[in-house]
């Protein structure tokens, strides 16, 4: 059975926040799976943007997530 595609309108700032959250989760997933012991609490907080210095660009060149696109 074919799946229907439902389209909705989302404010651009909410879309950007969603893309950024998904990107941060992917970074945490890769960091967790790549190491023997996983990321430290400080690394997790930094990636989530909670710790000091957490607003740095942790997602690289993903369109729509950098400072230039705001």
mmCIF file as Biopython writes it, N, C-alpha, C and O atoms, coordinates in Angstrom:
data_model
#
loop_
_atom_site.group_PDB
_atom_site.id
_atom_site.type_symbol
_atom_site.label_atom_id
_atom_site.label_alt_id
_atom_site.label_comp_id
_atom_site.label_asym_id
_atom_site.label_entity_id
_atom_site.label_seq_id
_atom_site.pdbx_PDB_ins_code
_atom_site.Cartn_x
_atom_site.Cartn_y
_atom_site.Cartn_z
_atom_site.occupancy
_atom_site.B_iso_or_equiv
_atom_site.auth_seq_id
_atom_site.auth_asym_id
_atom_site.pdbx_PDB_model_num
ATOM 1   N N  . UNK A ? 1  ? 0.833  -1.176 0.000  1.0 0.0 1  A 1 
ATOM 2   C CA . UNK A ? 1  ? 0.000  0.000  0.000  1.0 0.0 1  A 1 
ATOM 3   C C  . UNK A ? 1  ? 0.882  1.244  0.000  1.0 0.0 1  A 1 
ATOM 4   O O  . UNK A ? 1  ? 1.859  1.317  0.746  1.0 0.0 1  A 1 
ATOM 5   N N  . UNK A ? 2  ? 0.546  2.199  -0.817 1.0 0.0 2  A 1 
ATOM 6   C CA . UNK A ? 2  ? 1.328  3.414  -0.942 1.0 0.0 2  A 1 
ATOM 7   C C  . UNK A ? 2  ? 1.026  4.365  0.211  1.0 0.0 2  A 1 
ATOM 8   O O  . UNK A ? 2  ? -0.127 4.543  0.605  1.0 0.0 2  A 1 
ATOM 9   N N  . UNK A ? 3  ? 2.086  4.973  0.743  1.0 0.0 3  A 1 
ATOM 10  C CA . UNK A ? 3  ? 1.933  5.879  1.868  1.0 0.0 3  A 1 
ATOM 11  C C  . UNK A ? 3  ? 1.598  7.286  1.366  1.0 0.0 3  A 1 
ATOM 12  O O  . UNK A ? 3  ? 2.237  7.783  0.438  1.0 0.0 3  A 1 
ATOM 13  N N  . UNK A ? 4  ? 0.600  7.924  1.977  1.0 0.0 4  A 1 
ATOM 14  C CA . UNK A ? 4  ? 0.244  9.294  1.595  1.0 0.0 4  A 1 
ATOM 15  C C  . UNK A ? 4  ? 1.233  10.275 2.200  1.0 0.0 4  A 1 
ATOM 16  O O  . UNK A ? 4  ? 1.687  10.095 3.330  1.0 0.0 4  A 1 
ATOM 17  N N  . UNK A ? 5  ? 1.564  11.310 1.445  1.0 0.0 5  A 1 
ATOM 18  C CA . UNK A ? 5  ? 2.435  12.342 1.948  1.0 0.0 5  A 1 
ATOM 19  C C  . UNK A ? 5  ? 1.572  13.506 2.432  1.0 0.0 5  A 1 
ATOM 20  O O  . UNK A ? 5  ? 0.773  14.062 1.678  1.0 0.0 5  A 1 
ATOM 21  N N  . UNK A ? 6  ? 1.746  13.856 3.685  1.0 0.0 6  A 1 
ATOM 22  C CA . UNK A ? 6  ? 1.011  14.970 4.258  1.0 0.0 6  A 1 
ATOM 23  C C  . UNK A ? 6  ? 1.966  16.138 4.377  1.0 0.0 6  A 1 
ATOM 24  O O  . UNK A ? 6  ? 3.055  15.995 4.933  1.0 0.0 6  A 1 
ATOM 25  N N  . UNK A ? 7  ? 1.575  17.289 3.865  1.0 0.0 7  A 1 
ATOM 26  C CA . UNK A ? 7  ? 2.420  18.474 3.917  1.0 0.0 7  A 1 
ATOM 27  C C  . UNK A ? 7  ? 1.770  19.500 4.833  1.0 0.0 7  A 1 
ATOM 28  O O  . UNK A ? 7  ? 0.554  19.692 4.812  1.0 0.0 7  A 1 
ATOM 29  N N  . UNK A ? 8  ? 2.601  20.154 5.638  1.0 0.0 8  A 1 
ATOM 30  C CA . UNK A ? 8  ? 2.131  21.188 6.546  1.0 0.0 8  A 1 
ATOM 31  C C  . UNK A ? 8  ? 3.041  22.400 6.430  1.0 0.0 8  A 1 
ATOM 32  O O  . UNK A ? 8  ? 4.174  22.297 5.959  1.0 0.0 8  A 1 
ATOM 33  N N  . UNK A ? 9  ? 2.543  23.532 6.857  1.0 0.0 9  A 1 
ATOM 34  C CA . UNK A ? 9  ? 3.350  24.744 6.904  1.0 0.0 9  A 1 
ATOM 35  C C  . UNK A ? 9  ? 3.954  24.880 8.294  1.0 0.0 9  A 1 
ATOM 36  O O  . UNK A ? 9  ? 3.264  24.725 9.302  1.0 0.0 9  A 1 
ATOM 37  N N  . UNK A ? 10 ? 5.249  25.170 8.334  1.0 0.0 10 A 1 
ATOM 38  C CA . UNK A ? 10 ? 5.960  25.339 9.596  1.0 0.0 10 A 1 
ATOM 39  C C  . UNK A ? 10 ? 6.755  26.633 9.501  1.0 0.0 10 A 1 
ATOM 40  O O  . UNK A ? 10 ? 7.410  26.874 8.487  1.0 0.0 10 A 1 
ATOM 41  N N  . UNK A ? 11 ? 6.712  27.472 10.533 1.0 0.0 11 A 1 
ATOM 42  C CA . UNK A ? 11 ? 7.539  28.679 10.517 1.0 0.0 11 A 1 
ATOM 43  C C  . UNK A ? 11 ? 9.016  28.314 10.349 1.0 0.0 11 A 1 
ATOM 44  O O  . UNK A ? 11 ? 9.484  27.316 10.899 1.0 0.0 11 A 1 
ATOM 45  N N  . UNK A ? 12 ? 9.731  29.120 9.595  1.0 0.0 12 A 1 
ATOM 46  C CA . UNK A ? 12 ? 11.122 28.826 9.267  1.0 0.0 12 A 1 
ATOM 47  C C  . UNK A ? 12 ? 11.984 28.667 10.510 1.0 0.0 12 A 1 
ATOM 48  O O  . UNK A ? 12 ? 12.846 27.789 10.544 1.0 0.0 12 A 1 
ATOM 49  N N  . UNK A ? 13 ? 11.777 29.488 11.528 1.0 0.0 13 A 1 
ATOM 50  C CA . UNK A ? 13 ? 12.606 29.375 12.733 1.0 0.0 13 A 1 
ATOM 51  C C  . UNK A ? 13 ? 12.365 28.047 13.455 1.0 0.0 13 A 1 
ATOM 52  O O  . UNK A ? 13 ? 13.296 27.483 14.029 1.0 0.0 13 A 1 
ATOM 53  N N  . UNK A ? 14 ? 11.131 27.542 13.433 1.0 0.0 14 A 1 
ATOM 54  C CA . UNK A ? 14 ? 10.848 26.241 14.038 1.0 0.0 14 A 1 
ATOM 55  C C  . UNK A ? 14 ? 11.457 25.108 13.211 1.0 0.0 14 A 1 
ATOM 56  O O  . UNK A ? 14 ? 11.940 24.122 13.768 1.0 0.0 14 A 1 
ATOM 57  N N  . UNK A ? 15 ? 11.435 25.248 11.892 1.0 0.0 15 A 1 
ATOM 58  C CA . UNK A ? 15 ? 12.067 24.253 11.021 1.0 0.0 15 A 1 
ATOM 59  C C  . UNK A ? 15 ? 13.561 24.193 11.292 1.0 0.0 15 A 1 
ATOM 60  O O  . UNK A ? 15 ? 14.131 23.109 11.416 1.0 0.0 15 A 1 
ATOM 61  N N  . UNK A ? 16 ? 14.200 25.359 11.383 1.0 0.0 16 A 1 
ATOM 62  C CA . UNK A ? 16 ? 15.636 25.409 11.667 1.0 0.0 16 A 1 
ATOM 63  C C  . UNK A ? 16 ? 15.950 24.755 13.005 1.0 0.0 16 A 1 
ATOM 64  O O  . UNK A ? 16 ? 16.923 24.010 13.121 1.0 0.0 16 A 1 
ATOM 65  N N  . UNK A ? 17 ? 15.124 25.033 14.021 1.0 0.0 17 A 1 
ATOM 66  C CA . UNK A ? 17 ? 15.340 24.442 15.340 1.0 0.0 17 A 1 
ATOM 67  C C  . UNK A ? 17 ? 15.219 22.922 15.261 1.0 0.0 17 A 1 
ATOM 68  O O  . UNK A ? 17 ? 15.981 22.206 15.910 1.0 0.0 17 A 1 
ATOM 69  N N  . UNK A ? 18 ? 14.280 22.432 14.481 1.0 0.0 18 A 1 
ATOM 70  C CA . UNK A ? 18 ? 14.118 20.988 14.320 1.0 0.0 18 A 1 
ATOM 71  C C  . UNK A ? 18 ? 15.297 20.352 13.611 1.0 0.0 18 A 1 
ATOM 72  O O  . UNK A ? 18 ? 15.765 19.284 14.006 1.0 0.0 18 A 1 
ATOM 73  N N  . UNK A ? 19 ? 15.780 21.009 12.561 1.0 0.0 19 A 1 
ATOM 74  C CA . UNK A ? 19 ? 16.949 20.497 11.832 1.0 0.0 19 A 1 
ATOM 75  C C  . UNK A ? 19 ? 18.165 20.490 12.747 1.0 0.0 19 A 1 
ATOM 76  O O  . UNK A ? 19 ? 18.946 19.539 12.740 1.0 0.0 19 A 1 
ATOM 77  N N  . UNK A ? 20 ? 18.324 21.550 13.534 1.0 0.0 20 A 1 
ATOM 78  C CA . UNK A ? 20 ? 19.465 21.619 14.446 1.0 0.0 20 A 1 
ATOM 79  C C  . UNK A ? 20 ? 19.370 20.535 15.518 1.0 0.0 20 A 1 
ATOM 80  O O  . UNK A ? 20 ? 20.377 19.900 15.832 1.0 0.0 20 A 1 
ATOM 81  N N  . UNK A ? 21 ? 18.196 20.312 16.079 1.0 0.0 21 A 1 
ATOM 82  C CA . UNK A ? 21 ? 18.023 19.275 17.101 1.0 0.0 21 A 1 
ATOM 83  C C  . UNK A ? 21 ? 18.319 17.896 16.522 1.0 0.0 21 A 1 
ATOM 84  O O  . UNK A ? 21 ? 18.997 17.088 17.157 1.0 0.0 21 A 1 
ATOM 85  N N  . UNK A ? 22 ? 17.820 17.627 15.334 1.0 0.0 22 A 1 
ATOM 86  C CA . UNK A ? 22 ? 18.070 16.324 14.699 1.0 0.0 22 A 1 
ATOM 87  C C  . UNK A ? 22 ? 19.564 16.144 14.436 1.0 0.0 22 A 1 
ATOM 88  O O  . UNK A ? 22 ? 20.104 15.054 14.629 1.0 0.0 22 A 1 
ATOM 89  N N  . UNK A ? 23 ? 20.224 17.202 13.999 1.0 0.0 23 A 1 
ATOM 90  C CA . UNK A ? 23 ? 21.651 17.137 13.718 1.0 0.0 23 A 1 
ATOM 91  C C  . UNK A ? 23 ? 22.436 16.854 14.984 1.0 0.0 23 A 1 
ATOM 92  O O  . UNK A ? 23 ? 23.351 16.031 14.981 1.0 0.0 23 A 1 
ATOM 93  N N  . UNK A ? 24 ? 22.080 17.536 16.073 1.0 0.0 24 A 1 
ATOM 94  C CA . UNK A ? 24 ? 22.766 17.313 17.346 1.0 0.0 24 A 1 
ATOM 95  C C  . UNK A ? 24 ? 22.574 15.870 17.823 1.0 0.0 24 A 1 
ATOM 96  O O  . UNK A ? 24 ? 23.499 15.269 18.370 1.0 0.0 24 A 1 
ATOM 97  N N  . UNK A ? 25 ? 21.386 15.319 17.618 1.0 0.0 25 A 1 
ATOM 98  C CA . UNK A ? 25 ? 21.144 13.928 18.006 1.0 0.0 25 A 1 
ATOM 99  C C  . UNK A ? 25 ? 21.979 12.962 17.174 1.0 0.0 25 A 1 
ATOM 100 O O  . UNK A ? 25 ? 22.490 11.972 17.698 1.0 0.0 25 A 1 
ATOM 101 N N  . UNK A ? 26 ? 22.121 13.244 15.882 1.0 0.0 26 A 1 
ATOM 102 C CA . UNK A ? 26 ? 22.958 12.398 15.022 1.0 0.0 26 A 1 
ATOM 103 C C  . UNK A ? 26 ? 24.417 12.456 15.463 1.0 0.0 26 A 1 
ATOM 104 O O  . UNK A ? 26 ? 25.116 11.442 15.438 1.0 0.0 26 A 1 
ATOM 105 N N  . UNK A ? 27 ? 24.878 13.637 15.867 1.0 0.0 27 A 1 
ATOM 106 C CA . UNK A ? 27 ? 26.255 13.784 16.348 1.0 0.0 27 A 1 
ATOM 107 C C  . UNK A ? 27 ? 26.444 12.960 17.617 1.0 0.0 27 A 1 
ATOM 108 O O  . UNK A ? 27 ? 27.450 12.265 17.764 1.0 0.0 27 A 1 
ATOM 109 N N  . UNK A ? 28 ? 25.477 13.037 18.535 1.0 0.0 28 A 1 
ATOM 110 C CA . UNK A ? 28 ? 25.564 12.251 19.767 1.0 0.0 28 A 1 
ATOM 111 C C  . UNK A ? 28 ? 25.551 10.753 19.471 1.0 0.0 28 A 1 
ATOM 112 O O  . UNK A ? 28 ? 26.279 9.986  20.102 1.0 0.0 28 A 1 
ATOM 113 N N  . UNK A ? 29 ? 24.733 10.343 18.524 1.0 0.0 29 A 1 
ATOM 114 C CA . UNK A ? 29 ? 24.663 8.934  18.150 1.0 0.0 29 A 1 
ATOM 115 C C  . UNK A ? 29 ? 26.015 8.446  17.638 1.0 0.0 29 A 1 
ATOM 116 O O  . UNK A ? 29 ? 26.505 7.399  18.061 1.0 0.0 29 A 1 
ATOM 117 N N  . UNK A ? 30 ? 26.618 9.214  16.721 1.0 0.0 30 A 1 
ATOM 118 C CA . UNK A ? 30 ? 27.915 8.826  16.165 1.0 0.0 30 A 1 
ATOM 119 C C  . UNK A ? 30 ? 28.996 8.813  17.234 1.0 0.0 30 A 1 
ATOM 120 O O  . UNK A ? 30 ? 29.832 7.910  17.264 1.0 0.0 30 A 1 
ATOM 121 N N  . UNK A ? 31 ? 28.983 9.823  18.124 1.0 0.0 31 A 1 
ATOM 122 C CA . UNK A ? 31 ? 29.991 9.886  19.182 1.0 0.0 31 A 1 
ATOM 123 C C  . UNK A ? 31 ? 29.837 8.714  20.147 1.0 0.0 31 A 1 
ATOM 124 O O  . UNK A ? 31 ? 30.829 8.167  20.628 1.0 0.0 31 A 1 
ATOM 125 N N  . UNK A ? 32 ? 28.615 8.338  20.423 1.0 0.0 32 A 1 
ATOM 126 C CA . UNK A ? 32 ? 28.358 7.235  21.342 1.0 0.0 32 A 1 
ATOM 127 C C  . UNK A ? 32 ? 28.775 5.901  20.731 1.0 0.0 32 A 1 
ATOM 128 O O  . UNK A ? 32 ? 29.383 5.075  21.412 1.0 0.0 32 A 1 
ATOM 129 N N  . UNK A ? 33 ? 28.464 5.684  19.481 1.0 0.0 33 A 1 
ATOM 130 C CA . UNK A ? 33 ? 28.766 4.417  18.826 1.0 0.0 33 A 1 
ATOM 131 C C  . UNK A ? 33 ? 30.233 4.277  18.435 1.0 0.0 33 A 1 
ATOM 132 O O  . UNK A ? 33 ? 30.726 3.159  18.290 1.0 0.0 33 A 1 
ATOM 133 N N  . UNK A ? 34 ? 30.933 5.389  18.263 1.0 0.0 34 A 1 
ATOM 134 C CA . UNK A ? 34 ? 32.312 5.315  17.768 1.0 0.0 34 A 1 
ATOM 135 C C  . UNK A ? 34 ? 33.334 4.990  18.850 1.0 0.0 34 A 1 
ATOM 136 O O  . UNK A ? 34 ? 34.382 4.416  18.556 1.0 0.0 34 A 1 
ATOM 137 N N  . UNK A ? 35 ? 33.048 5.345  20.082 1.0 0.0 35 A 1 
ATOM 138 C CA . UNK A ? 35 ? 34.024 5.114  21.139 1.0 0.0 35 A 1 
ATOM 139 C C  . UNK A ? 35 ? 33.709 3.885  21.969 1.0 0.0 35 A 1 
ATOM 140 O O  . UNK A ? 35 ? 32.586 3.382  21.968 1.0 0.0 35 A 1 
ATOM 141 N N  . UNK A ? 36 ? 34.712 3.417  22.671 1.0 0.0 36 A 1 
ATOM 142 C CA . UNK A ? 36 ? 34.525 2.252  23.530 1.0 0.0 36 A 1 
ATOM 143 C C  . UNK A ? 36 ? 33.654 2.585  24.736 1.0 0.0 36 A 1 
ATOM 144 O O  . UNK A ? 36 ? 32.851 1.760  25.172 1.0 0.0 36 A 1 
ATOM 145 N N  . UNK A ? 37 ? 33.814 3.793  25.274 1.0 0.0 37 A 1 
ATOM 146 C CA . UNK A ? 37 ? 33.090 4.182  26.477 1.0 0.0 37 A 1 
ATOM 147 C C  . UNK A ? 37 ? 32.023 5.237  26.229 1.0 0.0 37 A 1 
ATOM 148 O O  . UNK A ? 37 ? 31.247 5.528  27.140 1.0 0.0 37 A 1 
ATOM 149 N N  . UNK A ? 38 ? 31.949 5.812  25.057 1.0 0.0 38 A 1 
ATOM 150 C CA . UNK A ? 38 ? 30.953 6.835  24.764 1.0 0.0 38 A 1 
ATOM 151 C C  . UNK A ? 38 ? 31.403 8.207  25.217 1.0 0.0 38 A 1 
ATOM 152 O O  . UNK A ? 38 ? 32.452 8.348  25.847 1.0 0.0 38 A 1 
ATOM 153 N N  . UNK A ? 39 ? 30.612 9.221  24.899 1.0 0.0 39 A 1 
ATOM 154 C CA . UNK A ? 39 ? 30.983 10.603 25.241 1.0 0.0 39 A 1 
ATOM 155 C C  . UNK A ? 39 ? 30.806 10.876 26.734 1.0 0.0 39 A 1 
ATOM 156 O O  . UNK A ? 39 ? 29.982 10.253 27.403 1.0 0.0 39 A 1 
ATOM 157 N N  . UNK A ? 40 ? 31.593 11.816 27.236 1.0 0.0 40 A 1 
ATOM 158 C CA . UNK A ? 40 ? 31.464 12.218 28.640 1.0 0.0 40 A 1 
ATOM 159 C C  . UNK A ? 40 ? 30.254 13.146 28.790 1.0 0.0 40 A 1 
ATOM 160 O O  . UNK A ? 40 ? 29.680 13.608 27.804 1.0 0.0 40 A 1 
ATOM 161 N N  . UNK A ? 41 ? 29.889 13.403 30.029 1.0 0.0 41 A 1 
ATOM 162 C CA . UNK A ? 41 ? 28.776 14.323 30.281 1.0 0.0 41 A 1 
ATOM 163 C C  . UNK A ? 41 ? 29.056 15.691 29.676 1.0 0.0 41 A 1 
ATOM 164 O O  . UNK A ? 41 ? 28.163 16.323 29.111 1.0 0.0 41 A 1 
ATOM 165 N N  . UNK A ? 42 ? 30.307 16.148 29.796 1.0 0.0 42 A 1 
ATOM 166 C CA . UNK A ? 42 ? 30.673 17.463 29.261 1.0 0.0 42 A 1 
ATOM 167 C C  . UNK A ? 42 ? 30.521 17.504 27.743 1.0 0.0 42 A 1 
ATOM 168 O O  . UNK A ? 42 ? 30.049 18.498 27.190 1.0 0.0 42 A 1 
ATOM 169 N N  . UNK A ? 43 ? 30.925 16.418 27.066 1.0 0.0 43 A 1 
ATOM 170 C CA . UNK A ? 43 ? 30.783 16.360 25.610 1.0 0.0 43 A 1 
ATOM 171 C C  . UNK A ? 43 ? 29.316 16.367 25.204 1.0 0.0 43 A 1 
ATOM 172 O O  . UNK A ? 43 ? 28.940 17.030 24.238 1.0 0.0 43 A 1 
ATOM 173 N N  . UNK A ? 44 ? 28.499 15.642 25.928 1.0 0.0 44 A 1 
ATOM 174 C CA . UNK A ? 44 ? 27.066 15.607 25.619 1.0 0.0 44 A 1 
ATOM 175 C C  . UNK A ? 44 ? 26.453 16.984 25.804 1.0 0.0 44 A 1 
ATOM 176 O O  . UNK A ? 44 ? 25.702 17.452 24.948 1.0 0.0 44 A 1 
ATOM 177 N N  . UNK A ? 45 ? 26.765 17.632 26.911 1.0 0.0 45 A 1 
ATOM 178 C CA . UNK A ? 45 ? 26.224 18.966 27.167 1.0 0.0 45 A 1 
ATOM 179 C C  . UNK A ? 45 ? 26.696 19.978 26.123 1.0 0.0 45 A 1 
ATOM 180 O O  . UNK A ? 45 ? 25.941 20.864 25.723 1.0 0.0 45 A 1 
ATOM 181 N N  . UNK A ? 46 ? 27.948 19.840 25.684 1.0 0.0 46 A 1 
ATOM 182 C CA . UNK A ? 46 ? 28.460 20.760 24.665 1.0 0.0 46 A 1 
ATOM 183 C C  . UNK A ? 46 ? 27.718 20.583 23.346 1.0 0.0 46 A 1 
ATOM 184 O O  . UNK A ? 46 ? 27.338 21.564 22.707 1.0 0.0 46 A 1 
ATOM 185 N N  . UNK A ? 47 ? 27.513 19.336 22.940 1.0 0.0 47 A 1 
ATOM 186 C CA . UNK A ? 47 ? 26.814 19.065 21.687 1.0 0.0 47 A 1 
ATOM 187 C C  . UNK A ? 47 ? 25.369 19.561 21.757 1.0 0.0 47 A 1 
ATOM 188 O O  . UNK A ? 47 ? 24.837 20.083 20.777 1.0 0.0 47 A 1 
ATOM 189 N N  . UNK A ? 48 ? 24.744 19.394 22.915 1.0 0.0 48 A 1 
ATOM 190 C CA . UNK A ? 48 ? 23.366 19.860 23.079 1.0 0.0 48 A 1 
ATOM 191 C C  . UNK A ? 48 ? 23.261 21.373 23.213 1.0 0.0 48 A 1 
ATOM 192 O O  . UNK A ? 48 ? 22.163 21.928 23.157 1.0 0.0 48 A 1 
ATOM 193 N N  . UNK A ? 49 ? 24.395 22.043 23.390 1.0 0.0 49 A 1 
ATOM 194 C CA . UNK A ? 49 ? 24.379 23.498 23.495 1.0 0.0 49 A 1 
ATOM 195 C C  . UNK A ? 49 ? 24.037 23.984 24.881 1.0 0.0 49 A 1 
ATOM 196 O O  . UNK A ? 49 ? 23.624 25.132 25.048 1.0 0.0 49 A 1 
ATOM 197 N N  . UNK A ? 50 ? 24.200 23.132 25.887 1.0 0.0 50 A 1 
ATOM 198 C CA . UNK A ? 50 ? 23.844 23.496 27.260 1.0 0.0 50 A 1 
ATOM 199 C C  . UNK A ? 50 ? 25.049 24.011 28.026 1.0 0.0 50 A 1 
ATOM 200 O O  . UNK A ? 50 ? 24.928 24.976 28.781 1.0 0.0 50 A 1 
ATOM 201 N N  . UNK A ? 51 ? 26.201 23.395 27.853 1.0 0.0 51 A 1 
ATOM 202 C CA . UNK A ? 51 ? 27.408 23.768 28.584 1.0 0.0 51 A 1 
ATOM 203 C C  . UNK A ? 51 ? 28.001 25.046 27.998 1.0 0.0 51 A 1 
ATOM 204 O O  . UNK A ? 51 ? 27.646 25.466 26.896 1.0 0.0 51 A 1 
ATOM 205 N N  . UNK A ? 52 ? 28.906 25.650 28.754 1.0 0.0 52 A 1 
ATOM 206 C CA . UNK A ? 52 ? 29.605 26.843 28.275 1.0 0.0 52 A 1 
ATOM 207 C C  . UNK A ? 52 ? 30.304 26.512 26.970 1.0 0.0 52 A 1 
ATOM 208 O O  . UNK A ? 52 ? 30.976 25.486 26.865 1.0 0.0 52 A 1 
ATOM 209 N N  . UNK A ? 53 ? 30.152 27.367 25.986 1.0 0.0 53 A 1 
ATOM 210 C CA . UNK A ? 53 ? 30.750 27.124 24.686 1.0 0.0 53 A 1 
ATOM 211 C C  . UNK A ? 53 ? 29.923 26.199 23.828 1.0 0.0 53 A 1 
ATOM 212 O O  . UNK A ? 53 ? 30.383 25.756 22.776 1.0 0.0 53 A 1 
ATOM 213 N N  . UNK A ? 54 ? 28.708 25.898 24.255 1.0 0.0 54 A 1 
ATOM 214 C CA . UNK A ? 54 ? 27.876 24.947 23.540 1.0 0.0 54 A 1 
ATOM 215 C C  . UNK A ? 54 ? 27.211 25.487 22.306 1.0 0.0 54 A 1 
ATOM 216 O O  . UNK A ? 54 ? 26.578 24.728 21.571 1.0 0.0 54 A 1 
ATOM 217 N N  . UNK A ? 55 ? 27.329 26.773 22.050 1.0 0.0 55 A 1 
ATOM 218 C CA . UNK A ? 55 ? 26.698 27.346 20.868 1.0 0.0 55 A 1 
ATOM 219 C C  . UNK A ? 55 ? 27.597 27.300 19.645 1.0 0.0 55 A 1 
ATOM 220 O O  . UNK A ? 55 ? 27.273 27.892 18.615 1.0 0.0 55 A 1 
ATOM 221 N N  . UNK A ? 56 ? 28.712 26.610 19.744 1.0 0.0 56 A 1 
ATOM 222 C CA . UNK A ? 56 ? 29.610 26.522 18.604 1.0 0.0 56 A 1 
ATOM 223 C C  . UNK A ? 56 ? 28.983 25.676 17.496 1.0 0.0 56 A 1 
ATOM 224 O O  . UNK A ? 56 ? 28.024 24.938 17.719 1.0 0.0 56 A 1 
ATOM 225 N N  . UNK A ? 57 ? 29.541 25.802 16.321 1.0 0.0 57 A 1 
ATOM 226 C CA . UNK A ? 57 ? 29.004 25.106 15.150 1.0 0.0 57 A 1 
ATOM 227 C C  . UNK A ? 57 ? 29.447 23.650 15.185 1.0 0.0 57 A 1 
ATOM 228 O O  . UNK A ? 57 ? 30.535 23.320 14.714 1.0 0.0 57 A 1 
ATOM 229 N N  . UNK A ? 58 ? 28.601 22.768 15.745 1.0 0.0 58 A 1 
ATOM 230 C CA . UNK A ? 58 ? 28.956 21.359 15.840 1.0 0.0 58 A 1 
ATOM 231 C C  . UNK A ? 58 ? 28.422 20.553 14.682 1.0 0.0 58 A 1 
ATOM 232 O O  . UNK A ? 58 ? 28.706 19.359 14.584 1.0 0.0 58 A 1 
ATOM 233 N N  . UNK A ? 59 ? 27.653 21.172 13.800 1.0 0.0 59 A 1 
ATOM 234 C CA . UNK A ? 59 ? 27.016 20.413 12.730 1.0 0.0 59 A 1 
ATOM 235 C C  . UNK A ? 59 ? 27.605 20.674 11.363 1.0 0.0 59 A 1 
ATOM 236 O O  . UNK A ? 59 ? 27.064 20.199 10.364 1.0 0.0 59 A 1 
ATOM 237 N N  . UNK A ? 60 ? 28.677 21.401 11.287 1.0 0.0 60 A 1 
ATOM 238 C CA . UNK A ? 60 ? 29.389 21.544 10.026 1.0 0.0 60 A 1 
ATOM 239 C C  . UNK A ? 60 ? 28.638 22.298 8.950  1.0 0.0 60 A 1 
ATOM 240 O O  . UNK A ? 60 ? 28.056 23.349 9.220  1.0 0.0 60 A 1 
ATOM 241 N N  . UNK A ? 61 ? 28.641 21.780 7.740  1.0 0.0 61 A 1 
ATOM 242 C CA . UNK A ? 61 ? 28.106 22.481 6.579  1.0 0.0 61 A 1 
ATOM 243 C C  . UNK A ? 61 ? 26.712 22.015 6.185  1.0 0.0 61 A 1 
ATOM 244 O O  . UNK A ? 61 ? 26.394 21.999 4.996  1.0 0.0 61 A 1 
ATOM 245 N N  . UNK A ? 62 ? 25.880 21.641 7.129  1.0 0.0 62 A 1 
ATOM 246 C CA . UNK A ? 62 ? 24.529 21.215 6.804  1.0 0.0 62 A 1 
ATOM 247 C C  . UNK A ? 62 ? 23.708 22.451 6.463  1.0 0.0 62 A 1 
ATOM 248 O O  . UNK A ? 62 ? 23.623 23.370 7.278  1.0 0.0 62 A 1 
ATOM 249 N N  . UNK A ? 63 ? 23.100 22.498 5.278  1.0 0.0 63 A 1 
ATOM 250 C CA . UNK A ? 63 ? 22.350 23.684 4.859  1.0 0.0 63 A 1 
ATOM 251 C C  . UNK A ? 63 ? 21.242 24.035 5.840  1.0 0.0 63 A 1 
ATOM 252 O O  . UNK A ? 63 ? 20.527 23.162 6.332  1.0 0.0 63 A 1 
ATOM 253 N N  . UNK A ? 64 ? 21.114 25.329 6.116  1.0 0.0 64 A 1 
ATOM 254 C CA . UNK A ? 64 ? 20.048 25.807 6.974  1.0 0.0 64 A 1 
ATOM 255 C C  . UNK A ? 64 ? 20.343 25.776 8.459  1.0 0.0 64 A 1 
ATOM 256 O O  . UNK A ? 64 ? 19.478 26.120 9.264  1.0 0.0 64 A 1 
ATOM 257 N N  . UNK A ? 65 ? 21.573 25.360 8.847  1.0 0.0 65 A 1 
ATOM 258 C CA . UNK A ? 65 ? 21.855 25.269 10.269 1.0 0.0 65 A 1 
ATOM 259 C C  . UNK A ? 65 ? 22.956 26.215 10.721 1.0 0.0 65 A 1 
ATOM 260 O O  . UNK A ? 65 ? 23.153 26.380 11.925 1.0 0.0 65 A 1 
ATOM 261 N N  . UNK A ? 66 ? 23.670 26.831 9.815  1.0 0.0 66 A 1 
ATOM 262 C CA . UNK A ? 66 ? 24.766 27.704 10.184 1.0 0.0 66 A 1 
ATOM 263 C C  . UNK A ? 66 ? 24.315 29.116 10.459 1.0 0.0 66 A 1 
ATOM 264 O O  . UNK A ? 66 ? 23.177 29.492 10.177 1.0 0.0 66 A 1 
ATOM 265 N N  . UNK A ? 67 ? 25.227 29.896 11.015 1.0 0.0 67 A 1 
ATOM 266 C CA . UNK A ? 67 ? 24.927 31.295 11.322 1.0 0.0 67 A 1 
ATOM 267 C C  . UNK A ? 67 ? 24.613 32.104 10.071 1.0 0.0 67 A 1 
ATOM 268 O O  . UNK A ? 67 ? 23.796 33.024 10.113 1.0 0.0 67 A 1 
ATOM 269 N N  . UNK A ? 68 ? 25.258 31.765 8.958  1.0 0.0 68 A 1 
ATOM 270 C CA . UNK A ? 68 ? 25.052 32.527 7.731  1.0 0.0 68 A 1 
ATOM 271 C C  . UNK A ? 68 ? 23.637 32.410 7.199  1.0 0.0 68 A 1 
ATOM 272 O O  . UNK A ? 68 ? 23.170 33.303 6.493  1.0 0.0 68 A 1 
ATOM 273 N N  . UNK A ? 69 ? 22.943 31.325 7.525  1.0 0.0 69 A 1 
ATOM 274 C CA . UNK A ? 69 ? 21.620 31.111 6.978  1.0 0.0 69 A 1 
ATOM 275 C C  . UNK A ? 69 ? 20.523 31.784 7.792  1.0 0.0 69 A 1 
ATOM 276 O O  . UNK A ? 69 ? 19.361 31.765 7.388  1.0 0.0 69 A 1 
ATOM 277 N N  . UNK A ? 70 ? 20.869 32.375 8.927  1.0 0.0 70 A 1 
ATOM 278 C CA . UNK A ? 70 ? 19.860 32.992 9.792  1.0 0.0 70 A 1 
ATOM 279 C C  . UNK A ? 70 ? 19.528 34.395 9.380  1.0 0.0 70 A 1 
ATOM 280 O O  . UNK A ? 70 ? 18.695 35.043 10.013 1.0 0.0 70 A 1 
#
